[in-house]
Amino acid sequence: MKRHLWLVQLSRDHHVALRLARRARLAAHSGDAGEIADCARQIVLDFPVWIEPHFRDEENGVLAALTASGERLLVARTLDEHARLRAFEVSLMRPSAPLLADFAGLMDAHVRFEERELLETAQRLLFPDG
């Protein structure tokens, strides 16, 4: 389904997040301490630049609108995952392969949930005419 213009940038950010998750997964599986540290450092640097702003855009826009539409379960899951992902900003300051792998798994699953369920629901409920 083609995304409404209001949702397009969120989907674009999701593609960047999937690439970041893939890099984190590869770094974690490599076992290379330098690569693990470099990837963790990049994630920590990305949080204030685009990850946190993306979360705020979703929370203040799509999630607020979906809450008003009665989609509380989707919103609750999204907020829970945002909180869990935010915790990595601090914990990745002391990187490890298992921590990086956990971040990669959660980020990947979160983005896929948002693309397949959250944004599809937003498209259908908030922009029924396309």
Secondary structure by P-SEA (a helix, b strand, c coil): ccccccaaaaaaaaaaaaaaaaaaaaaaaaccaaaaaaaaaaaaaaccccaaaaaaaaaacaaaaaaaacaaaaaaaaaaaaaaaaaaccccccccaaaaaaaaaaaaaaaaaaaacaaaaaaaaccccc
